[in-house]
Amino acid sequence: MTDLDVVVLLGLVAWLFRKHYLGAVRTYAIATQLLFSATVGVGSYALAFGLRHGHKSVLALCVTTRNIGAALAPLVPRPTPIEARS
C-alpha cells in the first residue's frame, strides 16, 4: 500500500507543479544536476585508491546521495503566495 501512496503523491505533485517542472527542464537545471551527480559519483569511485570494489561502491553512493539532496533543494518549485491561493 505504501508504494501506491508514493506513486499517487508523486503524481499529484507532478501535476500541481507541472509548469514549474517544465520551466526547470527548459533551463537545463535538471540535466546539470544529473551531470553533477554523475561526476561526483564517478570521481569519488575513481579517486578511492587502495579500496576494494565494495568499499568504492559504498563511498560513491554515499557521496552522491549526500550531495544530491543539497543540490536539488533549490530546484524544488515553491509557489508564490498568489499561486498558492488559487
Backbone as JSON Lines, residues from 0, in Angstrom:
{"i":0,"aa":"M","n":[0.81,-1.2,0.0],"ca":[0.0,0.0,0.0],"c":[0.86,1.26,0.0]}
{"i":1,"aa":"T","n":[1.99,1.2,0.68],"ca":[2.86,2.37,0.75],"c":[3.38,2.74,-0.63]}
{"i":2,"aa":"D","n":[3.72,1.75,-1.46],"ca":[4.2,2.04,-2.81],"c":[3.14,2.79,-3.61]}
{"i":3,"aa":"L","n":[1.92,2.37,-3.5],"ca":[0.83,3.04,-4.2],"c":[0.66,4.47,-3.71]}
{"i":4,"aa":"D","n":[0.77,4.67,-2.4],"ca":[0.67,6.02,-1.84],"c":[1.76,6.94,-2.39]}
{"i":5,"aa":"V","n":[2.96,6.43,-2.49],"ca":[4.08,7.23,-3.01],"c":[3.84,7.59,-4.48]}
{"i":6,"aa":"V","n":[3.38,6.62,-5.25],"ca":[3.11,6.89,-6.67],"c":[2.01,7.94,-6.82]}
{"i":7,"aa":"V","n":[0.96,7.83,-6.03],"ca":[-0.13,8.81,-6.09],"c":[0.38,10.18,-5.67]}
{"i":8,"aa":"L","n":[1.15,10.25,-4.6],"ca":[1.69,11.52,-4.13],"c":[2.6,12.16,-5.17]}
{"i":9,"aa":"L","n":[3.5,11.37,-5.76],"ca":[4.38,11.92,-6.8],"c":[3.58,12.39,-8.01]}
{"i":10,"aa":"G","n":[2.54,11.65,-8.37],"ca":[1.69,12.06,-9.48],"c":[1.0,13.39,-9.2]}
{"i":11,"aa":"L","n":[0.48,13.54,-7.99],"ca":[-0.18,14.8,-7.63],"c":[0.79,15.97,-7.62]}
{"i":12,"aa":"V","n":[1.97,15.76,-7.07],"ca":[2.97,16.83,-7.04],"c":[3.39,17.2,-8.46]}
{"i":13,"aa":"A","n":[3.6,16.21,-9.3],"ca":[3.98,16.48,-10.69],"c":[2.88,17.24,-11.41]}
{"i":14,"aa":"W","n":[1.63,16.89,-11.16],"ca":[0.51,17.57,-11.81],"c":[0.37,19.01,-11.3]}
{"i":15,"aa":"L","n":[0.47,19.21,-10.0],"ca":[0.29,20.54,-9.43],"c":[1.4,21.51,-9.85]}
{"i":16,"aa":"F","n":[2.62,21.0,-9.98],"ca":[3.75,21.87,-10.28],"c":[4.3,21.64,-11.68]}
{"i":17,"aa":"R","n":[3.48,21.18,-12.6],"ca":[3.96,20.85,-13.94],"c":[4.57,22.04,-14.67]}
{"i":18,"aa":"K","n":[4.02,23.22,-14.5],"ca":[4.57,24.41,-15.16],"c":[5.98,24.72,-14.64]}
{"i":19,"aa":"H","n":[6.15,24.56,-13.34],"ca":[7.46,24.83,-12.75],"c":[8.49,23.79,-13.2]}
{"i":20,"aa":"Y","n":[8.08,22.54,-13.28],"ca":[9.0,21.49,-13.73],"c":[9.39,21.7,-15.18]}
{"i":21,"aa":"L","n":[8.43,22.08,-16.01],"ca":[8.76,22.35,-17.42],"c":[9.72,23.52,-17.53]}
{"i":22,"aa":"G","n":[9.53,24.52,-16.67],"ca":[10.46,25.65,-16.66],"c":[11.86,25.23,-16.26]}
{"i":23,"aa":"A","n":[11.96,24.3,-15.31],"ca":[13.27,23.8,-14.89],"c":[13.92,22.99,-16.0]}
{"i":24,"aa":"V","n":[13.13,22.24,-16.75],"ca":[13.67,21.45,-17.86],"c":[14.21,22.37,-18.94]}
{"i":25,"aa":"R","n":[13.5,23.44,-19.21],"ca":[13.93,24.37,-20.26],"c":[15.23,25.1,-19.91]}
{"i":26,"aa":"T","n":[15.54,25.22,-18.62],"ca":[16.76,25.91,-18.22],"c":[17.94,24.95,-18.04]}
{"i":27,"aa":"Y","n":[17.73,23.69,-18.35],"ca":[18.75,22.65,-18.21],"c":[19.18,22.43,-16.76]}
{"i":28,"aa":"A","n":[18.37,22.86,-15.8],"ca":[18.72,22.7,-14.39],"c":[18.76,21.23,-14.0]}
{"i":29,"aa":"I","n":[17.83,20.44,-14.47],"ca":[17.78,19.03,-14.12],"c":[18.93,18.28,-14.79]}
{"i":30,"aa":"A","n":[19.21,18.6,-16.04],"ca":[20.33,17.95,-16.73],"c":[21.66,18.3,-16.06]}
{"i":31,"aa":"T","n":[21.8,19.53,-15.62],"ca":[23.01,19.94,-14.92],"c":[23.14,19.2,-13.6]}
{"i":32,"aa":"Q","n":[22.03,19.01,-12.9],"ca":[22.04,18.27,-11.65],"c":[22.47,16.82,-11.88]}
{"i":33,"aa":"L","n":[21.95,16.2,-12.91],"ca":[22.33,14.82,-13.23],"c":[23.81,14.73,-13.6]}
{"i":34,"aa":"L","n":[24.3,15.69,-14.36],"ca":[25.72,15.71,-14.71],"c":[26.59,15.88,-13.47]}
{"i":35,"aa":"F","n":[26.19,16.76,-12.57],"ca":[26.91,16.97,-11.32],"c":[26.97,15.68,-10.5]}
{"i":36,"aa":"S","n":[25.83,15.02,-10.36],"ca":[25.77,13.79,-9.57],"c":[26.63,12.69,-10.19]}
{"i":37,"aa":"A","n":[26.57,12.56,-11.49],"ca":[27.37,11.54,-12.16],"c":[28.86,11.84,-12.01]}
{"i":38,"aa":"T","n":[29.25,13.09,-12.13],"ca":[30.65,13.48,-11.99],"c":[31.16,13.2,-10.58]}
{"i":39,"aa":"V","n":[30.36,13.55,-9.58],"ca":[30.76,13.31,-8.19],"c":[30.85,11.82,-7.91]}
{"i":40,"aa":"G","n":[29.91,11.04,-8.4],"ca":[29.93,9.6,-8.17],"c":[31.11,8.92,-8.83]}
{"i":41,"aa":"V","n":[31.32,9.21,-10.09],"ca":[32.44,8.6,-10.82],"c":[33.78,9.08,-10.26]}
{"i":42,"aa":"G","n":[33.86,10.36,-9.93],"ca":[35.1,10.89,-9.37],"c":[35.46,10.27,-8.04]}
{"i":43,"aa":"S","n":[34.47,10.13,-7.16],"ca":[34.77,9.53,-5.86],"c":[35.14,8.06,-5.99]}
{"i":44,"aa":"Y","n":[34.56,7.37,-6.94],"ca":[34.9,5.96,-7.18],"c":[36.32,5.86,-7.75]}
{"i":45,"aa":"A","n":[36.61,6.7,-8.72],"ca":[37.92,6.62,-9.4],"c":[39.07,7.06,-8.49]}
{"i":46,"aa":"L","n":[38.8,7.98,-7.58],"ca":[39.87,8.51,-6.74],"c":[40.04,7.76,-5.42]}
{"i":47,"aa":"A","n":[39.29,6.69,-5.23],"ca":[39.39,5.91,-3.99],"c":[40.46,4.83,-4.15]}
{"i":48,"aa":"F","n":[41.7,5.26,-4.23],"ca":[42.81,4.33,-4.45],"c":[42.97,3.41,-3.24]}
{"i":49,"aa":"G","n":[43.26,2.15,-3.5],"ca":[43.55,1.21,-2.44],"c":[42.33,0.56,-1.8]}
{"i":50,"aa":"L","n":[41.14,0.96,-2.18],"ca":[39.94,0.36,-1.61],"c":[39.43,-0.75,-2.53]}
{"i":51,"aa":"R","n":[38.8,-1.73,-1.92],"ca":[38.19,-2.8,-2.72],"c":[36.94,-2.27,-3.41]}
{"i":52,"aa":"H","n":[36.46,-3.04,-4.38],"ca":[35.28,-2.64,-5.16],"c":[34.08,-2.33,-4.27]}
{"i":53,"aa":"G","n":[33.82,-3.18,-3.3],"ca":[32.67,-2.97,-2.41],"c":[32.75,-1.66,-1.65]}
{"i":54,"aa":"H","n":[33.95,-1.34,-1.16],"ca":[34.12,-0.08,-0.42],"c":[34.01,1.13,-1.34]}
{"i":55,"aa":"K","n":[34.55,0.99,-2.54],"ca":[34.44,2.1,-3.51],"c":[32.99,2.37,-3.87]}
{"i":56,"aa":"S","n":[32.21,1.31,-4.06],"ca":[30.81,1.46,-4.41],"c":[30.04,2.18,-3.31]}
{"i":57,"aa":"V","n":[30.28,1.78,-2.07],"ca":[29.6,2.42,-0.94],"c":[30.02,3.88,-0.83]}
{"i":58,"aa":"L","n":[31.29,4.15,-1.01],"ca":[31.79,5.53,-0.95],"c":[31.12,6.39,-2.02]}
{"i":59,"aa":"A","n":[31.08,5.9,-3.25],"ca":[30.47,6.66,-4.35],"c":[28.98,6.89,-4.09]}
{"i":60,"aa":"L","n":[28.29,5.87,-3.61],"ca":[26.86,6.01,-3.32],"c":[26.62,7.04,-2.23]}
{"i":61,"aa":"C","n":[27.4,6.97,-1.16],"ca":[27.22,7.89,-0.04],"c":[27.54,9.33,-0.43]}
{"i":62,"aa":"V","n":[28.62,9.52,-1.14],"ca":[29.0,10.88,-1.54],"c":[27.95,11.47,-2.48]}
{"i":63,"aa":"T","n":[27.47,10.67,-3.41],"ca":[26.48,11.16,-4.38],"c":[25.16,11.49,-3.71]}
{"i":64,"aa":"T","n":[24.65,10.58,-2.88],"ca":[23.34,10.83,-2.25],"c":[23.42,11.93,-1.21]}
{"i":65,"aa":"R","n":[24.56,12.1,-0.58],"ca":[24.7,13.17,0.4],"c":[24.64,14.53,-0.29]}
{"i":66,"aa":"N","n":[25.25,14.63,-1.44],"ca":[25.31,15.92,-2.14],"c":[24.09,16.2,-3.0]}
{"i":67,"aa":"I","n":[23.38,15.17,-3.42],"ca":[22.26,15.41,-4.33],"c":[21.1,16.11,-3.63]}
{"i":68,"aa":"G","n":[20.89,15.83,-2.36],"ca":[19.8,16.49,-1.64],"c":[20.01,17.98,-1.53]}
{"i":69,"aa":"A","n":[21.23,18.38,-1.19],"ca":[21.54,19.8,-1.06],"c":[21.5,20.5,-2.42]}
{"i":70,"aa":"A","n":[21.89,19.79,-3.46],"ca":[21.9,20.41,-4.77],"c":[20.49,20.47,-5.38]}
{"i":71,"aa":"L","n":[19.62,19.53,-5.02],"ca":[18.26,19.53,-5.55],"c":[17.34,20.53,-4.85]}
{"i":72,"aa":"A","n":[17.66,20.91,-3.64],"ca":[16.78,21.79,-2.87],"c":[16.41,23.07,-3.61]}
{"i":73,"aa":"P","n":[17.35,23.76,-4.27],"ca":[16.96,24.97,-4.99],"c":[16.06,24.71,-6.2]}
{"i":74,"aa":"L","n":[16.02,23.46,-6.67],"ca":[15.2,23.16,-7.84],"c":[13.75,22.87,-7.5]}
{"i":75,"aa":"V","n":[13.45,22.68,-6.21],"ca":[12.09,22.35,-5.82],"c":[11.21,23.57,-6.05]}
{"i":76,"aa":"P","n":[10.17,23.4,-6.82],"ca":[9.31,24.56,-7.11],"c":[8.52,24.97,-5.88]}
{"i":77,"aa":"R","n":[8.54,26.25,-5.59],"ca":[7.75,26.79,-4.49],"c":[6.77,27.79,-5.08]}
{"i":78,"aa":"P","n":[5.48,27.59,-4.84],"ca":[4.52,28.54,-5.39],"c":[4.59,29.87,-4.66]}
{"i":79,"aa":"T","n":[4.34,30.93,-5.38],"ca":[4.24,32.22,-4.74],"c":[2.94,32.26,-3.96]}
{"i":80,"aa":"P","n":[2.78,33.18,-3.0],"ca":[1.53,33.21,-2.23],"c":[0.28,33.36,-3.09]}
{"i":81,"aa":"I","n":[0.39,34.06,-4.22],"ca":[-0.77,34.24,-5.09],"c":[-1.14,32.9,-5.73]}
{"i":82,"aa":"E","n":[-0.14,32.13,-6.19],"ca":[-0.43,30.83,-6.8],"c":[-0.98,29.84,-5.78]}
{"i":83,"aa":"A","n":[-0.55,29.96,-4.54],"ca":[-0.99,29.03,-3.52],"c":[-2.47,29.24,-3.2]}
{"i":84,"aa":"R","n":[-2.97,30.45,-3.35],"ca":[-4.39,30.74,-3.05],"c":[-5.32,30.27,-4.16]}
{"i":85,"aa":"S","n":[-4.83,30.23,-5.38],"ca":[-5.73,29.9,-6.48],"c":[-5.88,28.44,-6.71]}
